[in-house]
Amino acid sequence: MKTCTTAEASQSLESLCDAAIAGRSIGIMHNGQVVKLEPVSEGDLDYLNREYGLTDDEVDTAIRKLKDTGEKAIEDGTTVPFAL
């Protein structure tokens, strides 16, 4: 598991998110505890509905926009895909 402080995480949050999406185990130390950073699967729509009060259509739209944003960032060279 890659572990970093909250200060380090704030400086490299995008790359940490990319790593977590790629399947790498990421932990962020906060108040003496490790908080795990992991993606929410598309199949876990109930979580998104409960946590954020989104409808299924809103969840689908959000997922599509996140994917599009990530793909555009890769195309623009502002980020790169993470490879293990």
Secondary structure, DSSP 4 states (H G I P E B T S, - for coil): -EEEEHHHHHHSHHHHHHHHHTT--EEEEETTEEEEE-PPPTT-HHHHHHHH---HHHHHHHHHHHHHHHHHHHHHTSS-----
